[in-house]
């Protein structure tokens, strides 16, 4: 799938877009790519793609996928990170970190065309970074913590990437040998570049990390001199020179080169593996001891000087890709702000009506009526005034009324009023009568301590009202001697009640 005419062409690969080629090797090409994520996330990546004729060879595809597995176990700032592996339509793509820089081979070639030598301080810094990245690969472990035993086997200027940020990184573990490989090639197959192979690698022996130290010695010699160490008209001639010829000290090709660089280079290039540096880290420390290293800003400035045009062209390509993405992509949808959703407990509290504040002076009847009107919700426990409570309230009221009657009967004013008042007992002439309670339209509040004194009627001690009955049964007093009638008419014509009949 391609973009419109005049815009950068892209191959859609899942969530990746593959653009123009930026490097090529014997097995694969490297393309500029873009990772398209969610929420407008975009990232520039490098995508390694096998040549079509290699993609049909199962052994090559197995080596390619093994490269991803090995590189994913190596985490170091001086190693190009591997991000993803994509398999689509019979092809395998390796997604790597994009580094804005150039391979060391192109920088050496650019310096050679200008007939310049690379400053030793820059050489030492670039190779020191690469050696530390190699050491990280040699020390890599599997998921169980066991050493992988990684040997790169293809250390060369093409596989040392020098960034515009002044940091160099090792890449391309395509033919690396490791214990974690799922597929292993034949021991009789020579893999790698002949000009950078150690003697034991050429002889087909078992390799360890010191083979990479030898290859790093060749890279150091060529970076210092800007010349090929083993070059000839044919591979056979290069092989003969590799196995028989003595290595020339780089100081014979570079004027005023400190002797320390000769010592480090020649020791790394010993044909006997035991005579070399035991680790890449040991070689890096020896190189750093040769003098002050160039700072990353100095290395970045040198990279811009050697490869400024190529880097600028790639930067323009990335800018064109980003412009095309902005032009074709739709603006993100505006999202409403998230609303706070109350919890279940909060919803219950909001939906539950708040009961009215209690009144201090309320009667038992009005409390009962209020609770019956403000019924609680289904989930709220029901509050009820039990009959026992109502009975106790009524009994207390009767006792208070009886006490008041006794007090009133003991005073002279109460006796005079009793004589002038009609006798309640006389009015109840039936042996037993039922007096129904009068219906009330509104609930009658229970008498308080003050309302009982003013509203309670004066009852005979013989009359008692049951507290929990809706009707009152009153028994009449038995007739007494001389109490029929219970009153008499005095000389002035006034009716007076007989005291013993009351």
TIPA-150723 format. One line per field, with one value per residue (C-alpha): residue number from 1; x, y, z. Coordinates in nm, 4 decimals. Example, Ala and Ser with C-alpha at 12.3 -4.5 7.8 and 13.67 -1.06 7.14 Angstrom:
<sites>
i	c(1_2)
px	c(1.2300_1.3670)
py	c(-0.4500_-0.1060)
pz	c(0.7800_0.7140)
</sites>
This chain:
<sites>
i	c(1_2_3_4_5_6_7_8_9_10_11_12_13_14_15_16_17_18_19_20_21_22_23_24_25_26_27_28_29_30_31_32_33_34_35_36_37_38_39_40_41_42_43_44_45_46_47_48_49_50_51_52_53_54_55_56_57_58_59_60_61_62_63_64_65_66_67_68_69_70_71_72_73_74_75_76_77_78_79_80_81_82_83_84_85_86_87_88_89_90_91_92_93_94_95_96_97_98_99_100_101_102_103_104_105_106_107_108_109_110_111_112_113_114_115_116_117_118_119_120_121_122_123_124_125_126_127_128_129_130_131_132_133_134_135_136_137_138_139_140_141_142_143_144_145_146_147_148_149_150_151_152_153_154_155_156_157_158_159_160_161_162_163_164_165_166_167_168_169_170_171_172_173_174_175_176_177_178_179_180_181_182_183_184_185_186_187_188_189_190_191_192_193_194_195_196_197_198_199_200_201_202_203_204_205_206_207_208_209_210_211_212_213_214_215_216_217_218_219_220_221_222_223_224_225_226_227_228_229_230_231_232_233_234_235_236_237_238_239_240_241_242_243_244_245_246_247_248_249_250_251_252_253_254_255_256_257_258_259_260_261_262_263_264_265_266_267_268_269_270_271_272_273_274_275_276_277_278_279_280_281_282_283_284_285_286_287_288_289_290_291_292_293_294_295_296_297_298_299_300_301_302_303_304_305_306_307_308_309_310_311_312_313_314_315_316_317_318_319_320_321_322_323_324_325_326_327_328_329_330_331_332_333_334_335_336_337_338_339_340_341_342_343_344_345_346_347_348_349_350_351_352_353_354_355_356_357_358_359_360_361_362_363_364_365_366_367_368_369_370_371_372_373_374_375_376_377_378_379_380_381_382_383_384_385_386_387_388_389_390_391_392_393_394_395_396_397_398_399_400_401_402_403_404_405_406_407_408_409_410_411_412_413_414_415_416_417_418_419_420_421_422_423_424_425_426_427_428_429_430_431_432_433_434_435_436_437_438_439_440_441_442_443_444_445_446_447_448_449_450_451_452_453_454_455_456_457_458_459_460_461_462_463_464_465_466_467_468_469_470_471_472_473_474_475_476_477_478_479_480_481_482_483_484_485_486_487_488_489_490_491_492_493_494_495_496_497_498_499_500_501_502)
px	c(0.0000_0.1532_0.0846_-0.0184_0.2088_0.4877_0.4644_0.6876_0.5944_0.5152_0.4583_0.1975_0.3211_0.0748_0.1241_0.4448_0.5057_0.8189_0.9754_1.2927_1.6062_1.8843_2.1413_2.2066_2.4056_2.4644_2.1558_1.9136_1.8313_1.7558_1.4640_1.3344_1.0094_0.7415_0.5626_0.1961_0.0510_-0.2723_-0.3676_-0.1477_0.1747_0.4427_0.8051_1.0766_1.2335_1.4732_1.3280_1.5590_1.4176_1.5640_1.6430_1.3615_1.5870_1.7066_1.3550_1.2863_1.5718_1.4628_1.8128_1.8547_1.5123_1.6022_1.9247_1.7251_1.4758_1.7568_1.9196_1.6119_1.6076_1.9748_1.9669_1.6587_1.8667_2.1352_2.0488_2.3211_2.3461_2.6237_2.4110_2.1330_1.8108_1.5786_1.2108_0.9981_0.9793_0.7039_0.6214_0.3853_0.3176_0.6226_0.8617_1.0266_1.1014_1.3235_1.2266_1.5191_1.5925_1.6597_1.9929_2.0497_2.4050_2.6269_2.8201_3.1876_3.2743_3.1162_3.2887_3.6290_3.5610_3.4616_3.7803_3.9910_3.8381_3.9309_4.2778_4.2318_4.3133_4.0625_4.1880_4.3127_4.0983_3.7858_3.9062_3.9658_3.6214_3.4363_3.6123_3.5863_3.2063_3.1893_3.4045_3.1826_2.8787_3.0536_3.1323_2.7638_2.6783_2.9394_2.7969_2.4304_2.2236_1.9098_1.5805_1.7132_2.0227_2.2573_2.5267_2.4346_2.7967_2.7341_3.0095_2.9263_3.1520_3.0919_3.2572_3.3436_3.3207_2.9877_2.8416_2.9581_2.7049_2.8261_2.5406_2.5152_2.4739_2.8388_2.7656_2.8710_2.6719_2.7200_2.4526_2.3774_2.3906_2.2652_2.5403_2.6220_2.6772_2.5058_2.3822_2.0301_2.0087_1.7187_1.9047_2.2793_2.4632_2.7239_3.0598_3.2323_3.0534_3.2582_3.0354_3.1396_3.3821_3.7196_3.9159_3.7971_3.8067_4.0428_4.2808_4.0861_3.7656_3.9273_4.0432_3.6869_3.7675_3.5323_3.5124_3.4859_3.4786_3.8476_3.7551_3.5578_3.8547_4.0686_3.8075_3.7957_4.1768_4.1359_3.8671_4.0965_4.3873_4.1698_4.0063_4.3453_4.4992_4.1863_4.3159_4.2264_4.4486_4.3941_4.3141_4.4002_4.2841_4.1066_3.9861_4.2615_4.5281_4.3562_4.3444_4.7165_4.8090_4.5816_4.7495_5.1144_5.1951_5.3100_5.0856_5.2318_5.2088_4.9550_5.2073_5.3960_5.0915_4.9887_5.2314_5.2613_5.0428_5.1086_5.2813_5.0067_4.7764_5.0350_5.0482_4.6711_4.6269_4.9045_4.8065_4.4483_4.5785_4.7915_4.7365_4.7453_4.4153_4.5771_4.8066_4.5184_4.3006_4.0824_3.7723_3.6488_3.6182_3.9882_4.0757_3.8423_4.0107_4.3554_4.2429_4.0974_4.4319_4.6060_4.4920_4.1878_3.8882_3.6830_3.3555_3.0230_2.9773_3.3154_3.2273_2.8867_3.0470_3.2911_3.0054_2.8227_3.1386_3.1976_2.8377_2.6387_2.4780_2.3564_2.2205_2.0464_1.8859_1.7570_1.6288_1.4367_1.2869_1.1716_1.0251_0.8389_0.7007_0.5815_0.4235_0.2386_0.1156_-0.0147_-0.1889_-0.3590_-0.4370_-0.7680_-0.7691_-0.8346_-1.1896_-1.2576_-1.3344_-1.5724_-1.4156_-1.4518_-1.7442_-1.7088_-1.9406_-2.0562_-2.0075_-2.2962_-2.2815_-2.2943_-2.5928_-2.7770_-2.7081_-2.8227_-3.1455_-3.2382_-3.4610_-3.3203_-3.5556_-3.6750_-3.4949_-3.6647_-3.8730_-3.8075_-4.1686_-4.3604_-4.6237_-4.6297_-4.9224_-4.7630_-4.4348_-4.6268_-4.8161_-4.4974_-4.3268_-4.6272_-4.6250_-4.2444_-4.2105_-3.8506_-3.7315_-3.7339_-3.3658_-3.3983_-3.5021_-3.8608_-3.9004_-4.2116_-4.3588_-4.4540_-4.7856_-4.5863_-4.4480_-4.7930_-4.9326_-4.6615_-4.7268_-5.1010_-5.0405_-4.8122_-5.0783_-5.3471_-5.1231_-5.0565_-5.4311_-5.5121_-5.2493_-5.3897_-5.7446_-5.6308_-5.4583_-5.7635_-6.0000_-5.7936_-5.8387_-6.1539_-6.2003_-6.2303_-6.4917_-6.7092_-6.6891_-6.7711_-7.0954_-7.2022_-7.1140_-7.3482_-7.2531_-7.0981_-7.1904_-7.5578_-7.5600_-7.4479_-7.7609_-7.7204_-7.5486_-7.2825_-7.2625_-7.0260_-6.9102_-6.7514_-6.4623_-6.5425_-6.3916_-6.1338_-6.0549_-5.6959_-5.4684_-5.4824_-5.1374_-5.0376_-5.0619_-4.7393_-4.6571_-4.8274_-5.1174_-5.2417_-5.3057_-5.5186_-5.7037_-5.7543_-6.1175_-6.1796_-6.2741_-6.4080_-6.1542_-6.3793_-6.3575_-6.0484_-5.9767_-5.7835_-5.4837_-5.5020_-5.8805_-6.0740_-6.3918_-6.4234_-6.6309_-6.7417_-6.9138_-7.1685_-7.1353_-7.3729_-7.6612_-7.5873_-7.8232_-8.0012_-7.8564_-8.1686_-8.1766_-7.8205_-7.9225_-8.1639_-8.3256_-8.2245_-8.4423_-8.3443_-8.4502_-8.1012_-8.0086_-7.7223_-7.5583_-7.5235_-7.1543_-7.1530_-7.3161_-7.0363)
py	c(0.0000_0.3260_0.6859_0.9504_1.0589_1.2921_1.1801_0.9219_0.5708_0.3326_-0.0390_-0.1080_-0.3782_-0.4218_-0.1241_-0.0274_0.1679_0.0784_0.3608_0.4084_0.2005_0.3604_0.0757_-0.2582_-0.5703_-0.9168_-1.0642_-0.7771_-0.4137_-0.1586_0.0800_0.3841_0.2976_0.4442_0.2818_0.3882_0.3477_0.4416_0.7937_0.9521_0.7812_0.7800_0.6691_0.6462_0.2999_0.1065_-0.2039_-0.4772_-0.6745_-0.9915_-0.9918_-1.1677_-1.4536_-1.5090_-1.5012_-1.8288_-2.0122_-2.1678_-2.1620_-1.7903_-1.7109_-1.9137_-1.7125_-1.3931_-1.4811_-1.6042_-1.2622_-1.1051_-1.3498_-1.2915_-0.9141_-0.8899_-1.0348_-0.7653_-0.4392_-0.1771_0.1821_0.0739_-0.1953_-0.1129_-0.2315_-0.4802_-0.3888_-0.6361_-0.9152_-0.9142_-1.2041_-1.1277_-1.2858_-1.5127_-1.2354_-1.1616_-0.8071_-0.7103_-0.3806_-0.2011_0.1243_0.4040_0.5814_0.9050_0.8391_0.6554_0.3264_0.3596_0.2197_0.5221_0.7649_0.6020_0.6167_0.9851_1.0699_0.8732_1.0606_1.3858_1.2464_1.3040_1.0979_1.0533_1.2164_0.9424_1.0841_1.0232_0.6771_0.5772_0.6997_0.5321_0.1951_0.2081_0.2396_-0.0461_-0.2698_-0.2061_-0.2993_-0.6212_-0.7017_-0.6612_-0.9100_-1.1564_-1.1327_-1.1746_-1.4363_-1.6271_-1.6152_-1.8653_-1.6545_-1.8874_-1.7320_-1.7368_-1.7480_-1.4978_-1.4539_-1.1878_-1.3351_-1.0365_-0.7383_-0.4919_-0.1172_-0.1842_-0.3092_-0.0192_0.2642_0.6093_0.8393_1.2144_1.2108_1.1043_0.7485_0.4418_0.1192_-0.2405_-0.3961_-0.6974_-1.0200_-1.2120_-1.4754_-1.4591_-1.7959_-1.8441_-2.1234_-1.9856_-2.0289_-2.2378_-2.3185_-2.3843_-2.3873_-2.6475_-2.6135_-2.6372_-2.3292_-2.0084_-1.7113_-1.3487_-1.1232_-1.2832_-0.9626_-0.9511_-1.3198_-1.4511_-1.7353_-1.9875_-1.8837_-1.9455_-2.2868_-2.3739_-2.4099_-2.3502_-1.9768_-1.7671_-1.3935_-1.3545_-1.3995_-1.0759_-0.9104_-0.9978_-0.8495_-0.5350_-0.5087_-0.5096_-0.2362_-0.0285_-0.0565_0.0493_0.3383_0.4800_0.4473_0.4890_0.1924_-0.1753_-0.4083_-0.7184_-0.6217_-0.7851_-0.8729_-1.1837_-1.3578_-1.6146_-1.3428_-1.1867_-1.5269_-1.5860_-1.2466_-1.3047_-1.6346_-1.5584_-1.1877_-0.9837_-0.6988_-0.3538_-0.1090_0.1677_0.4351_0.3624_0.4894_0.7708_1.0419_1.1396_0.8542_0.7735_0.4375_0.3251_0.2802_0.0462_-0.1671_-0.2033_-0.2772_-0.5328_-0.7213_-0.7556_-0.8906_-1.1722_-1.4991_-1.6853_-1.6264_-1.6655_-1.3705_-1.1318_-0.9408_-1.1847_-0.9666_-0.6759_-0.4716_-0.5202_-0.3928_-0.0932_0.0046_-0.0248_0.1997_0.4567_0.4704_0.5967_0.9511_1.1726_1.0577_1.2841_1.4023_1.3027_1.6562_1.6400_1.3043_1.4358_1.7378_1.5088_1.2847_1.5913_1.7020_1.3627_1.2701_1.5906_1.5659_1.2095_1.2879_1.6010_1.4054_1.1456_1.4193_1.5713_1.2305_1.1921_1.5431_1.4643_1.1461_1.3353_1.6058_1.3427_1.1822_1.5149_1.5822_1.2453_1.1710_1.2833_1.4953_1.2966_1.2939_1.5251_1.3247_1.4333_1.4775_1.1780_1.1981_1.0907_0.7972_0.7689_0.4405_0.2146_0.3420_0.7037_0.6294_0.4741_0.7754_1.0153_0.8253_0.7817_1.0664_1.2498_1.2100_1.5320_1.6494_1.5237_1.7724_1.7818_1.8107_1.5516_1.3167_0.9429_0.9662_1.2316_1.0326_0.7266_0.9281_1.0915_0.7550_0.6129_0.9067_0.9138_0.5478_0.4373_0.2970_-0.0729_-0.1084_0.0960_-0.0832_0.0125_0.2032_0.1044_0.2139_-0.1159_-0.1613_-0.2132_0.1377_0.2833_0.0935_0.2256_0.5806_0.5417_0.3916_0.6774_0.9245_0.7563_0.7582_1.1295_1.2022_0.9983_1.1828_1.5187_1.4134_1.3067_1.6376_1.8344_1.6387_1.7207_2.0997_2.3019_2.4449_2.1012_1.9990_2.3017_2.2382_1.8767_1.9737_2.2035_1.9607_1.6828_1.3389_1.1271_0.8157_0.9197_0.9757_0.6205_0.4394_0.1276_-0.1670_-0.1690_0.0598_0.0805_0.4239_0.4248_0.6565_0.9579_0.9420_1.2060_1.3490_1.4262_1.2275_1.3527_1.4245_1.2533_1.4892_1.6398_1.7243_2.0629_1.9759_1.7014_1.9488_2.1804_1.9277_1.6161_1.5745_1.5017_1.1353_0.9392_0.7114_0.4209_0.4823_0.3355_0.3368_0.0486_0.1900_-0.0211_-0.0371_0.1684_0.1483_0.2158_-0.0033_0.1775_-0.0008_0.1978_0.2112_-0.0038_0.1914_0.2908_0.3412_0.6762_0.7553_0.7164_0.9952_1.1007_1.4641_1.6710_2.0135_2.2559_2.5266_2.7791_2.5439_2.4477_2.0946_1.9515_1.6117_1.3840_1.3622_0.9907_0.9169_1.0689)
pz	c(0.0000_-0.1105_-0.0299_-0.2805_-0.5605_-0.4433_-0.0809_0.0926_-0.0122_0.2698_0.3058_0.5741_0.8090_1.0925_1.3195_1.1339_0.8151_0.6185_0.4167_0.2132_0.2469_0.4510_0.4558_0.2886_0.3698_0.2383_0.4043_0.4528_0.3967_0.6662_0.6156_0.7908_0.9667_1.1861_1.4773_1.4849_1.8326_2.0039_2.1119_1.8442_1.9608_1.6876_1.6917_1.4281_1.4091_1.1874_1.0190_0.8966_0.6066_0.4595_0.0907_-0.0986_-0.2097_0.1471_0.2864_0.1040_0.2778_0.6052_0.7569_0.6880_0.8334_1.1426_1.1827_1.1452_1.4171_1.6426_1.6073_1.7606_2.0508_2.1301_2.0889_2.3133_2.5991_2.5646_2.7371_2.7156_2.5877_2.3485_2.1804_1.9335_2.0963_1.9311_1.9752_1.7834_1.5248_1.2609_1.0312_0.7447_0.4057_0.4189_0.5237_0.8571_0.9699_1.2601_1.4286_1.5923_1.7679_1.5226_1.5734_1.3872_1.2787_1.0331_1.0316_1.1167_0.7717_0.5972_0.8325_0.7663_0.3917_0.4149_0.6065_0.3577_0.0612_0.2314_0.2956_0.6660_0.9712_1.2496_1.5728_1.8113_2.0930_1.8816_1.7774_2.1377_2.2473_1.9586_1.9996_2.3779_2.3526_2.1023_2.3210_2.6219_2.4131_2.3064_2.6687_2.7561_2.4791_2.6037_2.9563_2.8521_3.0369_2.9559_3.1456_3.4031_3.4712_3.2825_3.0565_2.6885_2.5747_2.2953_2.0341_1.7759_1.4999_1.2700_1.4417_1.1642_1.0897_0.9170_1.2463_1.4634_1.4412_1.5479_1.6373_1.6011_1.9800_2.0104_2.1243_1.9276_1.9355_1.8207_1.6007_1.3815_1.5801_1.2766_1.2783_1.6478_1.8133_2.1483_2.3691_2.3362_1.9596_1.8368_1.5128_1.4793_1.1488_1.0566_1.2282_0.8897_0.7569_0.7813_0.8531_0.8650_0.6828_0.6067_0.6686_1.0340_1.1258_1.3884_1.2953_1.5065_1.3293_0.9933_1.1142_1.2206_1.5881_1.8790_1.9414_2.2533_2.3235_2.2352_1.8663_1.8925_2.0648_1.7599_1.5232_1.7384_1.6984_1.3202_1.3445_1.5687_1.3232_1.0263_1.2152_1.3148_0.9677_0.7487_0.5463_0.5138_0.7148_0.5000_0.1450_-0.1803_-0.5240_-0.4039_-0.0939_-0.1247_-0.1048_0.1959_0.3650_0.3076_0.4483_0.7486_0.8412_0.7554_0.7316_1.0280_1.1395_1.0913_1.3829_1.3125_1.4126_1.0880_0.8999_1.1351_1.2323_1.5967_1.7124_2.0798_2.1260_2.3604_2.0594_1.9015_2.2155_2.2449_1.8728_1.8408_2.1567_2.0333_1.7000_1.8462_1.6603_1.9892_2.1645_2.5077_2.4353_2.3640_2.6059_2.7954_2.7626_2.5554_2.8742_2.9484_2.6002_2.6447_2.9708_2.8112_2.5249_2.7624_2.9457_2.6291_2.6920_2.7364_2.5341_2.3113_2.4598_2.3021_2.1712_1.9952_1.8407_1.7308_1.5647_1.3836_1.2611_1.1278_0.9501_0.7863_0.7032_0.7366_0.3936_0.4429_0.7889_0.6592_0.3765_0.6218_0.8528_0.5597_0.4845_0.8451_0.8349_0.5111_0.6671_0.9743_0.7578_0.5577_0.8784_1.0078_0.6760_0.6442_1.0066_1.1557_1.4692_1.7855_1.9090_2.1989_2.5047_2.7751_3.1125_3.3332_3.5734_3.9291_3.9918_4.3539_4.5274_4.6256_4.9823_4.8620_4.6386_4.9344_5.1501_4.8771_4.8113_5.1808_5.3098_5.6064_5.9091_6.0760_6.3844_6.7056_6.9052_7.2777_7.4015_7.1983_7.3209_7.2754_7.0335_6.8146_6.8029_6.6916_6.4262_6.3002_6.2602_6.0787_5.8324_5.7773_5.7027_5.6574_5.3219_5.2550_5.3467_5.6691_5.9942_6.0945_6.4206_6.6189_6.9528_7.1144_7.3049_7.6239_7.5976_7.5303_7.8283_8.0564_7.9399_8.0080_8.3535_8.4501_8.3340_8.5482_8.8526_8.8068_8.7728_9.0833_9.2827_9.1754_9.2693_9.6154_9.6677_9.5540_9.7782_10.0812_10.0410_10.1565_9.8123_9.6656_9.9280_9.8534_9.4849_9.5429_9.7176_9.4326_9.1596_9.0536_9.1735_8.9070_9.0928_9.0992_8.7275_8.6717_8.7953_8.5827_8.7515_8.4756_8.1787_7.8877_7.7957_7.4442_7.3832_7.1698_6.8201_6.7395_6.3975_6.4928_6.7195_7.0770_7.2105_7.5306_7.8302_7.9443_8.3054_8.2731_8.0436_8.2760_8.5597_8.3485_8.1319_8.3411_8.4764_8.8415_8.8716_9.1618_9.3299_9.2507_8.8773_8.7039_8.3311_8.1812_7.9910_7.6750_7.6102_7.3564_7.5819_7.9523_8.1823_8.5069_8.8002_9.0112_9.3861_9.5922_9.7571_10.1174_10.4090_10.3972_10.0562_9.8537_9.7582_9.8410_9.8965_10.1061_10.0860_10.3639_10.5206_10.2573_9.9797_9.8681_9.7635_9.9632_9.9258_10.2180_10.3068_10.3858_10.0481_9.8455)
</sites>
